[in-house]
């Protein structure tokens, strides 16, 4: 019988995976939450990384003078450019409407397709849980994408009888993702020290100009947030960390 292991730190594989899938709701979510960890894994030997962005971010931005119909194209371009800054060339957009995401059968099928195509050893996804301590930083799309991604990974992507057209019509064989890293959740059990790549993380996030140009001190904002994680991890003063809940599927 398969089970989730969520609180056993001795089960966490801290090494860089060969293949990685990162799923997010909007352009810039990855740069805020996980890009430093991705950079570190790439430096340590991860050779295949795919970013899967569920929406085009069309409801984002702060500049009311920018035509609303241009926002999606702009944010897709920002995400592709930013991913390259982190060392990632494979960026996929599913095109769901920003702010209207539901954990639908269609979204789960689309995520299953990507999972079976890229066959990751590890997946990073949004937590489907509410983090009440940081509710102002969360978006309902994040939780909907987290729920859909979790259901796509377990059990649907591994089940040949789930979304049968993927196998019968597209030839996509089932795939088991053995390990999930949940971001933005309320109960992290793993922290990655991203201090060595902090400046690159800030640069990657600044590429999302439509979302970040109005921040007076983006670097300071990130430094404070990641510093909180580092303190929770027991790291020395001045270090910065990204936080995850690691879930093994055995």
VEXDODO-482661 format. One record per residue (C-alpha): x, y, z; residue number from 0. Coordinates in Angstrom, 3 decimals, decimal comma. Last residue first. Layout:
<pts>
         x         y         z  resi
         X         Y         Z   NUM
...
</pts>
This chain:
<pts>
         x         y         z  resi
     6,221     5,328    -1,238   249
     5,062     8,892    -1,954   248
     7,389    11,216    -0,037   247
     6,082    14,642     0,875   246
     8,452    17,529     1,522   245
     6,961    20,681     3,022   244
     9,005    23,558     1,734   243
    10,806    26,737     2,815   242
    13,314    28,929     0,967   241
    16,289    30,158     2,974   240
    18,340    33,259     3,769   239
    21,422    33,548     5,981   238
    22,362    36,745     7,829   237
    22,146    35,246    11,287   236
    23,086    31,544    11,397   235
    20,568    28,896    10,260   234
    18,133    27,392    12,748   233
    15,614    26,455    10,053   232
    13,011    28,838    11,488   231
    15,675    31,547    11,427   230
    16,365    30,820     7,771   229
    12,662    30,980     6,936   228
    12,349    34,394     8,570   227
    15,452    35,546     6,672   226
    13,761    34,510     3,447   225
    10,950    36,955     4,144   224
    13,177    39,802     5,340   223
    15,692    39,406     2,504   222
    12,892    39,189    -0,022   221
    11,416    42,497     1,068   220
    14,867    44,062     1,286   219
    15,677    43,044    -2,279   218
    12,361    44,386    -3,518   217
    12,984    47,758    -1,905   216
    10,754    50,477    -3,385   215
     8,428    47,941    -4,989   214
     6,587    49,492    -7,971   213
     8,746    47,696   -10,535   212
     7,713    44,283    -9,164   211
     4,703    42,945   -11,049   210
     4,995    44,362   -14,576   209
     8,778    44,265   -14,214   208
     8,938    40,490   -13,847   207
    12,635    40,692   -14,717   206
    13,069    41,943   -11,144   205
    12,358    38,414    -9,926   204
    15,276    36,916   -11,815   203
    17,581    39,674   -10,556   202
    16,461    39,074    -6,959   201
    17,124    35,343    -7,329   200
    20,544    36,076    -8,849   199
    21,423    38,214    -5,819   198
    20,236    35,466    -3,446   197
    22,256    32,697    -5,088   196
    24,749    32,020    -2,283   195
    22,120    32,825     0,399   194
    19,716    30,187    -0,904   193
    19,833    27,889     2,125   192
    17,148    25,286     1,457   191
    14,642    24,569     4,208   190
    12,662    21,394     4,860   189
     9,750    20,557     7,146   188
     7,349    23,333     6,190   187
     3,914    23,302     7,881   186
     1,670    26,148     6,678   185
     2,268    25,750     2,934   184
     3,843    28,312     0,602   183
     5,736    25,633    -1,386   182
     5,126    21,881    -1,438   181
     8,041    19,630    -2,436   180
     6,774    16,352    -3,831   179
     8,647    13,061    -4,162   178
     8,202     9,767    -5,994   177
     6,598    11,076    -9,197   176
     5,267     7,912   -10,835   175
     4,672     8,036   -14,590   174
     1,999     6,519   -16,795   173
     2,837     6,172   -20,506   172
     1,950     8,970   -22,903   171
     1,036     7,487   -26,282   170
    -1,059    10,488   -27,277   169
    -4,298     8,768   -28,323   168
    -4,440     5,687   -26,090   167
    -2,214     6,849   -23,260   166
    -3,356    10,432   -22,817   165
    -6,837     9,448   -23,993   164
    -7,225     7,261   -20,893   163
    -7,498    10,257   -18,511   162
    -7,081     7,881   -15,553   161
    -6,938     4,220   -16,608   160
    -3,144     4,127   -16,953   159
    -2,814     5,379   -13,339   158
     0,548     6,977   -12,533   157
    -0,458    10,460   -13,691   156
    -3,809    10,154   -11,860   155
    -2,967     9,070    -8,322   154
    -1,215    11,061    -7,101   153
     0,603    13,444    -9,425   152
    -2,566    14,782   -11,036   151
    -4,334    14,942    -7,672   150
    -1,453    16,925    -6,179   149
    -1,296    19,184    -9,232   148
    -5,044    19,893    -9,104   147
    -4,960    20,672    -5,379   146
    -1,898    22,882    -5,709   145
    -3,379    24,657    -8,725   144
    -6,542    25,397    -6,746   143
    -4,480    26,514    -3,753   142
    -2,379    28,884    -5,823   141
    -5,399    30,198    -7,751   140
    -6,994    31,216    -4,435   139
    -4,080    33,662    -3,949   138
    -1,738    33,791    -0,993   137
     0,423    36,615     0,317   136
    -2,287    38,163     2,517   135
    -2,960    34,738     4,085   134
     0,579    34,524     5,452   133
     0,031    33,087     8,945   132
    -3,221    31,489     7,786   131
    -1,359    29,237     5,371   130
    -4,285    27,696     3,533   129
    -3,600    24,223     2,194   128
    -3,322    23,191    -1,465   127
     0,441    23,761    -1,233   126
     1,896    25,051    -4,469   125
     3,916    22,487    -6,444   124
     7,532    21,343    -6,679   123
     7,938    17,993    -8,426   122
    10,777    15,507    -8,128   121
    11,969    12,634   -10,329   120
    10,230    14,233   -13,272   119
     8,790    12,356   -16,266   118
     8,740    15,320   -18,736   117
     5,912    14,103   -20,963   116
     4,024    12,079   -18,368   115
     4,014    15,015   -15,945   114
     3,018    17,461   -18,694   113
     0,072    15,314   -19,744   112
    -0,984    14,763   -16,133   111
    -1,062    18,547   -15,723   110
    -3,391    18,887   -18,709   109
    -5,603    16,090   -17,386   108
    -5,764    17,735   -13,950   107
    -6,690    21,034   -15,584   106
    -9,461    19,413   -17,609   105
   -10,852    17,501   -14,632   104
   -11,103    20,785   -12,761   103
    -9,182    22,073    -9,763   102
   -10,505    25,568   -10,427   101
    -8,637    28,600   -11,722   100
   -10,597    31,827   -12,160    99
    -8,082    34,422   -10,960    98
    -5,991    34,221   -14,172    97
    -7,763    32,403   -16,985    96
    -6,131    29,063   -17,927    95
    -3,461    29,209   -20,623    94
    -1,483    26,034   -19,916    93
     1,892    27,749   -20,208    92
     5,103    25,746   -20,567    91
     8,660    26,862   -19,814    90
    11,607    24,670   -20,826    89
    14,755    26,832   -20,911    88
    15,697    27,001   -17,231    87
    19,076    28,350   -16,080    86
    17,798    30,879   -13,536    85
    18,241    33,788   -15,926    84
    16,539    31,634   -18,550    83
    13,525    31,361   -16,258    82
    13,373    35,152   -15,983    81
    13,265    35,594   -19,747    80
    10,525    32,976   -20,180    79
     8,549    34,456   -17,287    78
     8,837    38,029   -18,537    77
     7,641    36,982   -21,994    76
     4,634    35,197   -20,505    75
     3,928    38,266   -18,386    74
     3,947    40,605   -21,373    73
     1,732    38,368   -23,505    72
    -0,810    38,088   -20,692    71
    -0,758    41,810   -19,904    70
    -1,370    43,109   -23,420    69
    -5,168    42,745   -23,303    68
    -5,262    44,882   -20,161    67
    -3,747    47,849   -21,953    66
    -1,085    49,345   -19,657    65
    -2,228    52,665   -18,171    64
    -3,587    50,968   -15,032    63
    -0,063    49,894   -14,074    62
    -0,321    47,424   -11,157    61
     0,050    44,044   -12,816    60
    -1,930    40,829   -12,668    59
    -5,251    39,740   -14,169    58
    -3,614    38,348   -17,328    57
    -1,185    36,191   -15,378    56
    -0,787    33,740   -18,258    55
    -2,264    30,922   -16,193    54
    -1,157    27,348   -15,327    53
     2,592    27,902   -15,463    52
     4,599    24,696   -15,950    51
     8,349    25,181   -15,452    50
    10,456    22,270   -16,636    49
    13,946    21,419   -15,426    48
    16,266    18,769   -16,868    47
    19,951    18,581   -15,944    46
    19,980    18,790   -12,145    45
    23,675    18,578   -11,254    44
    24,546    20,607    -8,165    43
    24,453    23,960    -9,964    42
    20,999    23,076   -11,290    41
    19,910    22,178    -7,766    40
    21,150    25,517    -6,412    39
    19,387    27,497    -9,121    38
    16,134    25,599    -8,499    37
    16,403    26,325    -4,774    36
    16,844    30,019    -5,477    35
    13,889    29,948    -7,884    34
    11,473    28,547    -5,294    33
     9,045    31,079    -3,827    32
     9,195    34,525    -5,415    31
    10,725    33,470    -8,712    30
     8,338    30,541    -8,992    29
     5,258    32,687    -8,403    28
     6,527    35,229   -11,007    27
     4,259    33,996   -13,838    26
     1,116    32,596   -12,265    25
    -0,337    29,344   -10,902    24
     2,834    27,358   -10,434    23
     4,142    23,875   -11,247    22
     7,858    23,074   -11,004    21
     9,010    19,829   -12,630    20
    12,501    18,470   -11,975    19
    14,762    15,877   -13,579    18
    18,166    14,656   -12,377    17
    17,264    15,453    -8,782    16
    19,652    17,509    -6,637    15
    20,329    15,895    -3,276    14
    18,224    16,611    -0,189    13
    16,271    13,360    -0,311    12
    13,946    13,618     2,674    11
    13,167    10,316     4,408    10
    15,166    11,140     7,556     9
    13,055    14,284     7,945     8
    10,007    12,154     8,656     7
     7,008    14,473     8,841     6
     5,204    14,174     5,520     5
     5,307    10,519     4,522     4
     2,430     9,800     2,151     3
     1,342     6,227     1,706     2
     1,255     3,462    -0,869     1
     0,000     0,000     0,000     0
</pts>
